[in-house]
Amino acid sequence: MEIVIYVIAAVFALLAAALVFTWWRNRHSGALLLAMTYLVAAGLAVMMNEWWPLVLGFLSAWALRLMGMDPGLAQGARPDDKHAGDAISRGKAE
């Protein structure tokens, strides 16, 4: 069971790193909150050598996502997007 805790904690740490990178690029506060949630859950699970901080962190992250803290794709097109000037994205497609 110890190996499973370490593997899942490592996955949570990678998720936290990816969310910090997302926050750094977009400055979406929800990404930073999710990253802190995953990182604290992973740290507690490794320090305490218990599985329940991982479950609590996962449920907390889902609660944050349900409250709208997920960065998602609803941010709009970036100016450097190569398909931003496409006729389909303007609504003029046939």
N, C-alpha and C positions, 0 to 999 in steps of 0.2 A: 504494500500500500504506500510505502514511503516513496518509491520511484514514481508512482502515479501522481502523488502530490507534487513532486518536483517537476514533472513534465507539464502538468496543467499550470503550475505557477510560472514556468518558463513561457508558456503560451500567453498567459495573462501579461507577463512583462513585455513580450513582443507586441501585444495589442496596445499596451500603454505607450510604448515607443512610437508606434504608428500613429496613435491619436495625438501625441505631443507634436509629431511632425505635421499632422493635419492642422492642429491649432496654430503652429508656427506659420503655416502658409495662409490660412484663412482667418485667423483670429476669432474663431467661433468658441465662445466660452463653454459650450456644452462638451466640446471635444476635450478640453482641459479637465473638466469635472469627471468625464468618463475615464480619462487616463489616470487620474488620481485614484479613482475607485478601483480600477483593475490593479494598479501598482500596490496600493495598500492591502488589498486582498491577497495578492501574491506574497508580499512581505510577511504578513501575519501568518499565512499558511506555512511558509518555510520556517519562520522563527518558532512557531508553536508546534510544528509538525502535526497539524490537524487538518482535516478536510473541510470542516464547516466554514472557515473564512472564505474559501473559494466559492462555495455555494452562496454565501451571503453577499459576496462581491458580485457574482453573476446576477443575482436577483436585484441588487441595488443598481447595477448598470442597466438592466431592463426597465426598472422603475424610472430611471433618468431618461431613457429612450422614449418611454410612454409619455413622459411629461414634455417631450419635444426638444430634448437636449442633444439629440443625434444630429451631427452635421449634415448628413444626407446629401441628396443631389438637387435640392430645390433652391440652390443659390444662384442659378442662372449661368449663362455662357460667359466664359472669360474672353477678353479681347483677343487673346492669341489663339483662340480655338479656330482650327482651319475650316470648320463647317459652320461658323457663326453667320456668314453671309449667304448661306445656301437658300434657295427659293423655298425649300421645304420648311426650314425654320422660320421663314417669314410668313408662311401660311398661303403662299401663292402657287402651291403645287397643284397639278391637275389630278 
